[in-house]
Amino acid sequence: MSKEQDSKAVYVSADIYQKIQERVEATGFGSVDEYVAFVMEEVLKDEDEEEVFSKEEEEEVKKRLRALGYLD
């Protein structure tokens, strides 16, 4: 099944659509749909995906910073 067949319509006001269209023209996105899909995917990302360090890595960084005198 193609991505288009999997898509659903979402309606926004004409004012919002115009603002999005202006953003699209200033970026490399090919359409308002493409831009909105990208933004929504970014907003809805799972918190785990945003984690830069694992808990163990974070503790190691803190340990090193403490050893250097940057943390108490």
Biopython code that builds the backbone (N, CA, C, O; Angstrom):
import numpy as np
from Bio.PDB.StructureBuilder import StructureBuilder

atoms = [
    (1, "MET", "N", (0.840, -1.174, 0.000)),
    (1, "MET", "CA", (0.000, 0.000, 0.000)),
    (1, "MET", "C", (0.885, 1.238, 0.000)),
    (1, "MET", "O", (1.825, 1.322, 0.791)),
    (2, "SER", "N", (0.604, 2.198, -0.872)),
    (2, "SER", "CA", (1.436, 3.402, -0.964)),
    (2, "SER", "C", (1.136, 4.341, 0.190)),
    (2, "SER", "O", (0.110, 4.219, 0.860)),
    (3, "LYS", "N", (2.042, 5.277, 0.410)),
    (3, "LYS", "CA", (1.880, 6.234, 1.499)),
    (3, "LYS", "C", (0.639, 7.099, 1.286)),
    (3, "LYS", "O", (-0.048, 7.433, 2.251)),
    (4, "GLU", "N", (0.342, 7.465, 0.048)),
    (4, "GLU", "CA", (-0.848, 8.266, -0.240)),
    (4, "GLU", "C", (-2.111, 7.522, 0.138)),
    (4, "GLU", "O", (-3.035, 8.127, 0.681)),
    (5, "GLN", "N", (-2.180, 6.238, -0.127)),
    (5, "GLN", "CA", (-3.358, 5.462, 0.211)),
    (5, "GLN", "C", (-3.519, 5.338, 1.722)),
    (5, "GLN", "O", (-4.630, 5.134, 2.214)),
    (6, "ASP", "N", (-2.437, 5.458, 2.449)),
    (6, "ASP", "CA", (-2.446, 5.366, 3.902)),
    (6, "ASP", "C", (-2.748, 6.709, 4.563)),
    (6, "ASP", "O", (-2.933, 6.752, 5.779)),
    (7, "SER", "N", (-2.804, 7.791, 3.816)),
    (7, "SER", "CA", (-2.953, 9.133, 4.354)),
    (7, "SER", "C", (-4.396, 9.467, 4.689)),
    (7, "SER", "O", (-5.334, 8.913, 4.115)),
    (8, "LYS", "N", (-4.547, 10.389, 5.633)),
    (8, "LYS", "CA", (-5.845, 10.913, 6.026)),
    (8, "LYS", "C", (-5.803, 12.435, 5.922)),
    (8, "LYS", "O", (-4.748, 13.046, 6.098)),
    (9, "ALA", "N", (-6.944, 13.039, 5.639)),
    (9, "ALA", "CA", (-7.027, 14.494, 5.513)),
    (9, "ALA", "C", (-7.126, 15.148, 6.885)),
    (9, "ALA", "O", (-7.787, 14.635, 7.789)),
    (10, "VAL", "N", (-6.465, 16.276, 7.022)),
    (10, "VAL", "CA", (-6.567, 17.122, 8.217)),
    (10, "VAL", "C", (-6.806, 18.529, 7.718)),
    (10, "VAL", "O", (-6.138, 18.979, 6.788)),
    (11, "TYR", "N", (-7.746, 19.226, 8.319)),
    (11, "TYR", "CA", (-8.098, 20.561, 7.851)),
    (11, "TYR", "C", (-7.578, 21.624, 8.806)),
    (11, "TYR", "O", (-7.663, 21.485, 10.026)),
    (12, "VAL", "N", (-7.037, 22.694, 8.221)),
    (12, "VAL", "CA", (-6.570, 23.855, 8.982)),
    (12, "VAL", "C", (-7.188, 25.088, 8.350)),
    (12, "VAL", "O", (-7.663, 25.048, 7.215)),
    (13, "SER", "N", (-7.177, 26.185, 9.097)),
    (13, "SER", "CA", (-7.739, 27.419, 8.556)),
    (13, "SER", "C", (-6.899, 27.915, 7.389)),
    (13, "SER", "O", (-5.733, 27.546, 7.249)),
    (14, "ALA", "N", (-7.488, 28.740, 6.569)),
    (14, "ALA", "CA", (-6.779, 29.308, 5.418)),
    (14, "ALA", "C", (-5.578, 30.128, 5.870)),
    (14, "ALA", "O", (-4.547, 30.133, 5.197)),
    (15, "ASP", "N", (-5.698, 30.825, 7.003)),
    (15, "ASP", "CA", (-4.578, 31.620, 7.522)),
    (15, "ASP", "C", (-3.383, 30.737, 7.889)),
    (15, "ASP", "O", (-2.242, 31.047, 7.548)),
    (16, "ILE", "N", (-3.657, 29.649, 8.576)),
    (16, "ILE", "CA", (-2.577, 28.739, 8.954)),
    (16, "ILE", "C", (-1.971, 28.113, 7.711)),
    (16, "ILE", "O", (-0.749, 28.003, 7.606)),
    (17, "TYR", "N", (-2.801, 27.705, 6.776)),
    (17, "TYR", "CA", (-2.298, 27.109, 5.538)),
    (17, "TYR", "C", (-1.363, 28.090, 4.821)),
    (17, "TYR", "O", (-0.316, 27.688, 4.313)),
    (18, "GLN", "N", (-1.733, 29.356, 4.780)),
    (18, "GLN", "CA", (-0.906, 30.366, 4.110)),
    (18, "GLN", "C", (0.455, 30.502, 4.807)),
    (18, "GLN", "O", (1.489, 30.612, 4.148)),
    (19, "LYS", "N", (0.443, 30.494, 6.135)),
    (19, "LYS", "CA", (1.705, 30.585, 6.882)),
    (19, "LYS", "C", (2.592, 29.367, 6.599)),
    (19, "LYS", "O", (3.807, 29.491, 6.441)),
    (20, "ILE", "N", (1.961, 28.191, 6.538)),
    (20, "ILE", "CA", (2.724, 26.981, 6.228)),
    (20, "ILE", "C", (3.281, 27.064, 4.811)),
    (20, "ILE", "O", (4.434, 26.703, 4.574)),
    (21, "GLN", "N", (2.477, 27.531, 3.879)),
    (21, "GLN", "CA", (2.911, 27.664, 2.486)),
    (21, "GLN", "C", (4.133, 28.576, 2.388)),
    (21, "GLN", "O", (5.057, 28.292, 1.627)),
    (22, "GLU", "N", (4.143, 29.664, 3.149)),
    (22, "GLU", "CA", (5.295, 30.571, 3.154)),
    (22, "GLU", "C", (6.543, 29.862, 3.682)),
    (22, "GLU", "O", (7.640, 30.059, 3.159)),
    (23, "ARG", "N", (6.374, 29.042, 4.712)),
    (23, "ARG", "CA", (7.504, 28.271, 5.241)),
    (23, "ARG", "C", (8.016, 27.284, 4.202)),
    (23, "ARG", "O", (9.224, 27.129, 4.021)),
    (24, "VAL", "N", (7.088, 26.621, 3.523)),
    (24, "VAL", "CA", (7.462, 25.634, 2.503)),
    (24, "VAL", "C", (8.301, 26.289, 1.417)),
    (24, "VAL", "O", (9.303, 25.725, 0.977)),
    (25, "GLU", "N", (7.901, 27.466, 0.988)),
    (25, "GLU", "CA", (8.633, 28.172, -0.071)),
    (25, "GLU", "C", (10.035, 28.570, 0.369)),
    (25, "GLU", "O", (10.925, 28.734, -0.465)),
    (26, "ALA", "N", (10.237, 28.727, 1.684)),
    (26, "ALA", "CA", (11.543, 29.133, 2.206)),
    (26, "ALA", "C", (12.423, 27.931, 2.567)),
    (26, "ALA", "O", (13.559, 28.099, 3.011)),
    (27, "THR", "N", (11.897, 26.725, 2.375)),
    (27, "THR", "CA", (12.642, 25.520, 2.742)),
    (27, "THR", "C", (12.745, 24.586, 1.543)),
    (27, "THR", "O", (12.347, 24.935, 0.432)),
    (28, "GLY", "N", (13.277, 23.414, 1.781)),
    (28, "GLY", "CA", (13.427, 22.422, 0.718)),
    (28, "GLY", "C", (12.265, 21.459, 0.605)),
    (28, "GLY", "O", (12.346, 20.474, -0.129)),
    (29, "PHE", "N", (11.178, 21.729, 1.322)),
    (29, "PHE", "CA", (10.035, 20.826, 1.253)),
    (29, "PHE", "C", (9.298, 21.025, -0.058)),
    (29, "PHE", "O", (9.252, 22.127, -0.603)),
    (30, "GLY", "N", (8.719, 19.934, -0.555)),
    (30, "GLY", "CA", (8.046, 19.967, -1.848)),
    (30, "GLY", "C", (6.602, 20.390, -1.801)),
    (30, "GLY", "O", (6.035, 20.776, -2.823)),
    (31, "SER", "N", (5.986, 20.324, -0.617)),
    (31, "SER", "CA", (4.573, 20.662, -0.513)),
    (31, "SER", "C", (4.200, 20.944, 0.935)),
    (31, "SER", "O", (4.954, 20.642, 1.860)),
    (32, "VAL", "N", (3.031, 21.525, 1.109)),
    (32, "VAL", "CA", (2.510, 21.761, 2.449)),
    (32, "VAL", "C", (2.314, 20.421, 3.158)),
    (32, "VAL", "O", (2.647, 20.287, 4.336)),
    (33, "ASP", "N", (1.778, 19.438, 2.450)),
    (33, "ASP", "CA", (1.564, 18.114, 3.043)),
    (33, "ASP", "C", (2.869, 17.522, 3.567)),
    (33, "ASP", "O", (2.914, 16.988, 4.676)),
    (34, "GLU", "N", (3.919, 17.617, 2.775)),
    (34, "GLU", "CA", (5.220, 17.074, 3.166)),
    (34, "GLU", "C", (5.752, 17.777, 4.412)),
    (34, "GLU", "O", (6.264, 17.129, 5.325)),
    (35, "TYR", "N", (5.631, 19.095, 4.446)),
    (35, "TYR", "CA", (6.103, 19.890, 5.589)),
    (35, "TYR", "C", (5.318, 19.541, 6.852)),
    (35, "TYR", "O", (5.906, 19.302, 7.907)),
    (36, "VAL", "N", (3.992, 19.511, 6.742)),
    (36, "VAL", "CA", (3.153, 19.221, 7.902)),
    (36, "VAL", "C", (3.429, 17.815, 8.424)),
    (36, "VAL", "O", (3.499, 17.617, 9.637)),
    (37, "ALA", "N", (3.587, 16.842, 7.541)),
    (37, "ALA", "CA", (3.896, 15.479, 7.965)),
    (37, "ALA", "C", (5.210, 15.440, 8.728)),
    (37, "ALA", "O", (5.309, 14.777, 9.761)),
    (38, "PHE", "N", (6.228, 16.149, 8.226)),
    (38, "PHE", "CA", (7.522, 16.186, 8.898)),
    (38, "PHE", "C", (7.401, 16.811, 10.291)),
    (38, "PHE", "O", (7.907, 16.259, 11.268)),
    (39, "VAL", "N", (6.736, 17.952, 10.377)),
    (39, "VAL", "CA", (6.590, 18.648, 11.660)),
    (39, "VAL", "C", (5.834, 17.771, 12.656)),
    (39, "VAL", "O", (6.228, 17.671, 13.818)),
    (40, "MET", "N", (4.766, 17.144, 12.214)),
    (40, "MET", "CA", (3.990, 16.299, 13.112)),
    (40, "MET", "C", (4.798, 15.095, 13.590)),
    (40, "MET", "O", (4.702, 14.710, 14.755)),
    (41, "GLU", "N", (5.586, 14.503, 12.711)),
    (41, "GLU", "CA", (6.442, 13.390, 13.119)),
    (41, "GLU", "C", (7.435, 13.843, 14.182)),
    (41, "GLU", "O", (7.688, 13.114, 15.141)),
    (42, "GLU", "N", (7.999, 15.034, 14.022)),
    (42, "GLU", "CA", (8.943, 15.566, 15.002)),
    (42, "GLU", "C", (8.264, 15.817, 16.343)),
    (42, "GLU", "O", (8.824, 15.497, 17.392)),
    (43, "VAL", "N", (7.086, 16.374, 16.319)),
    (43, "VAL", "CA", (6.352, 16.686, 17.545)),
    (43, "VAL", "C", (5.948, 15.410, 18.274)),
    (43, "VAL", "O", (5.970, 15.365, 19.504)),
    (44, "LEU", "N", (5.584, 14.387, 17.534)),
    (44, "LEU", "CA", (5.058, 13.171, 18.127)),
    (44, "LEU", "C", (6.108, 12.098, 18.416)),
    (44, "LEU", "O", (5.765, 10.989, 18.825)),
    (45, "LYS", "N", (7.370, 12.419, 18.208)),
    (45, "LYS", "CA", (8.430, 11.446, 18.486)),
    (45, "LYS", "C", (8.337, 10.960, 19.925)),
    (45, "LYS", "O", (7.998, 11.716, 20.835)),
    (46, "ASP", "N", (8.641, 9.702, 20.106)),
    (46, "ASP", "CA", (8.670, 9.109, 21.432)),
    (46, "ASP", "C", (9.829, 9.715, 22.221)),
    (46, "ASP", "O", (10.898, 9.970, 21.668)),
    (47, "GLU", "N", (9.610, 9.943, 23.507)),
    (47, "GLU", "CA", (10.661, 10.532, 24.346)),
    (47, "GLU", "C", (11.950, 9.732, 24.308)),
    (47, "GLU", "O", (13.033, 10.314, 24.363)),
    (48, "ASP", "N", (11.860, 8.413, 24.215)),
    (48, "ASP", "CA", (13.068, 7.586, 24.177)),
    (48, "ASP", "C", (13.927, 7.901, 22.971)),
    (48, "ASP", "O", (15.152, 7.799, 23.043)),
    (49, "GLU", "N", (13.310, 8.283, 21.863)),
    (49, "GLU", "CA", (14.077, 8.614, 20.662)),
    (49, "GLU", "C", (14.875, 9.894, 20.848)),
    (49, "GLU", "O", (15.898, 10.090, 20.191)),
    (50, "GLU", "N", (14.410, 10.775, 21.747)),
    (50, "GLU", "CA", (15.091, 12.045, 21.958)),
    (50, "GLU", "C", (16.247, 11.929, 22.951)),
    (50, "GLU", "O", (17.055, 12.848, 23.076)),
    (51, "GLU", "N", (16.324, 10.804, 23.651)),
    (51, "GLU", "CA", (17.368, 10.607, 24.637)),
    (51, "GLU", "C", (18.724, 10.579, 23.952)),
    (51, "GLU", "O", (18.968, 9.748, 23.078)),
    (52, "VAL", "N", (19.597, 11.482, 24.349)),
    (52, "VAL", "CA", (20.911, 11.588, 23.748)),
    (52, "VAL", "C", (21.856, 10.543, 24.341)),
    (52, "VAL", "O", (22.619, 9.900, 23.620)),
    (53, "PHE", "N", (21.795, 10.387, 25.656)),
    (53, "PHE", "CA", (22.650, 9.439, 26.353)),
    (53, "PHE", "C", (21.795, 8.398, 27.056)),
    (53, "PHE", "O", (20.683, 8.691, 27.495)),
    (54, "SER", "N", (22.310, 7.199, 27.160)),
    (54, "SER", "CA", (21.648, 6.203, 28.005)),
    (54, "SER", "C", (21.885, 6.634, 29.453)),
    (54, "SER", "O", (22.703, 7.517, 29.713)),
    (55, "LYS", "N", (21.181, 6.020, 30.385)),
    (55, "LYS", "CA", (21.362, 6.353, 31.816)),
    (55, "LYS", "C", (22.801, 6.092, 32.240)),
    (55, "LYS", "O", (23.384, 6.867, 32.997)),
    (56, "GLU", "N", (23.368, 5.001, 31.749)),
    (56, "GLU", "CA", (24.750, 4.666, 32.109)),
    (56, "GLU", "C", (25.725, 5.701, 31.553)),
    (56, "GLU", "O", (26.666, 6.106, 32.236)),
    (57, "GLU", "N", (25.495, 6.125, 30.307)),
    (57, "GLU", "CA", (26.370, 7.136, 29.694)),
    (57, "GLU", "C", (26.251, 8.462, 30.423)),
    (57, "GLU", "O", (27.245, 9.156, 30.638)),
    (58, "GLU", "N", (25.035, 8.806, 30.800)),
    (58, "GLU", "CA", (24.816, 10.063, 31.531)),
    (58, "GLU", "C", (25.556, 10.035, 32.870)),
    (58, "GLU", "O", (26.174, 11.028, 33.255)),
    (59, "GLU", "N", (25.497, 8.914, 33.576)),
    (59, "GLU", "CA", (26.204, 8.796, 34.855)),
    (59, "GLU", "C", (27.712, 8.887, 34.663)),
    (59, "GLU", "O", (28.404, 9.485, 35.487)),
    (60, "GLU", "N", (28.226, 8.305, 33.591)),
    (60, "GLU", "CA", (29.669, 8.383, 33.308)),
    (60, "GLU", "C", (30.088, 9.829, 33.035)),
    (60, "GLU", "O", (31.136, 10.269, 33.508)),
    (61, "VAL", "N", (29.284, 10.561, 32.282)),
    (61, "VAL", "CA", (29.585, 11.977, 32.009)),
    (61, "VAL", "C", (29.583, 12.770, 33.307)),
    (61, "VAL", "O", (30.477, 13.583, 33.541)),
    (62, "LYS", "N", (28.586, 12.538, 34.152)),
    (62, "LYS", "CA", (28.520, 13.242, 35.444)),
    (62, "LYS", "C", (29.734, 12.923, 36.294)),
    (62, "LYS", "O", (30.303, 13.810, 36.930)),
    (63, "LYS", "N", (30.134, 11.650, 36.305)),
    (63, "LYS", "CA", (31.313, 11.225, 37.066)),
    (63, "LYS", "C", (32.558, 11.978, 36.587)),
    (63, "LYS", "O", (33.346, 12.465, 37.398)),
    (64, "ARG", "N", (32.724, 12.068, 35.290)),
    (64, "ARG", "CA", (33.877, 12.780, 34.734)),
    (64, "ARG", "C", (33.841, 14.266, 35.063)),
    (64, "ARG", "O", (34.866, 14.861, 35.397)),
    (65, "LEU", "N", (32.641, 14.868, 34.966)),
    (65, "LEU", "CA", (32.495, 16.296, 35.279)),
    (65, "LEU", "C", (32.798, 16.552, 36.761)),
    (65, "LEU", "O", (33.413, 17.562, 37.102)),
    (66, "ARG", "N", (32.368, 15.639, 37.639)),
    (66, "ARG", "CA", (32.678, 15.780, 39.061)),
    (66, "ARG", "C", (34.198, 15.714, 39.282)),
    (66, "ARG", "O", (34.758, 16.503, 40.043)),
    (67, "ALA", "N", (34.847, 14.770, 38.611)),
    (67, "ALA", "CA", (36.296, 14.609, 38.750)),
    (67, "ALA", "C", (37.040, 15.852, 38.277)),
    (67, "ALA", "O", (38.131, 16.154, 38.761)),
    (68, "LEU", "N", (36.449, 16.567, 37.335)),
    (68, "LEU", "CA", (37.068, 17.790, 36.827)),
    (68, "LEU", "C", (36.676, 19.010, 37.644)),
    (68, "LEU", "O", (37.177, 20.107, 37.396)),
    (69, "GLY", "N", (35.787, 18.834, 38.614)),
    (69, "GLY", "CA", (35.379, 19.938, 39.468)),
    (69, "GLY", "C", (34.213, 20.765, 38.945)),
    (69, "GLY", "O", (33.919, 21.825, 39.497)),
    (70, "TYR", "N", (33.552, 20.309, 37.905)),
    (70, "TYR", "CA", (32.434, 21.057, 37.341)),
    (70, "TYR", "C", (31.123, 20.787, 38.061)),
    (70, "TYR", "O", (30.214, 21.616, 38.007)),
    (71, "LEU", "N", (31.002, 19.661, 38.726)),
    (71, "LEU", "CA", (29.789, 19.313, 39.479)),
    (71, "LEU", "C", (30.168, 19.007, 40.926)),
    (71, "LEU", "O", (31.271, 18.540, 41.211)),
    (72, "ASP", "N", (29.233, 19.281, 41.831)),
    (72, "ASP", "CA", (29.462, 18.975, 43.254)),
    (72, "ASP", "C", (29.052, 17.566, 43.569)),
    (72, "ASP", "O", (29.171, 17.129, 44.713)),
]
sb = StructureBuilder()
sb.init_structure("model")
sb.init_model(0)
sb.init_chain("A")
sb.init_seg("    ")
for serial, (resi, resn, name, xyz) in enumerate(atoms, 1):
    if name == "N":
        sb.init_residue(resn, " ", resi, " ")
    sb.init_atom(name, np.array(xyz, "f"), 0.0, 1.0, " ", f" {name:<3s}", serial, name[0])
structure = sb.get_structure()
